[in-house]
Amino acid sequence: MPKITYIDHSGRSYTVEAEIDQTVMETAIKHNIPGIVAECGGACSCATCHVYVDEAWVEVTGEPSEMEEDMLDFAYDVRATSRLSCQLRVKSAYDGLIVRIPERQG
Ligand code: FES
């Protein structure tokens, strides 16, 4: 199973095993990672699952869709590497993925 590391705003890191085809958001919720709210449950309509993909992983995770881009406008402190974690579906290539959680959501 691919391992994903979440690093929160204070620098605390959580490495968990993810299931293929679950999203990075669902994986975080399942493992009680603090800081990912996911109010809409993964429908790409709340922007409270915002994460920053580590620079080294941007190529692997790819570009956000147009719908995700539009929703990201509502996220707090958006950066070039911002993604909505409900739109990142885990695949084996994600093994070792690092995402950072913003100071707050929304
Ligand atoms: Fe709502 Fe990702 S969970 S946009």
Residues whose N, C-alpha, C, O or C-beta is under 5 A from the ligand:
A	BS01	FES	A38 E39 C40 G41 G42 A43 C44 S45 C46 A47 T48 C49 L84 C86
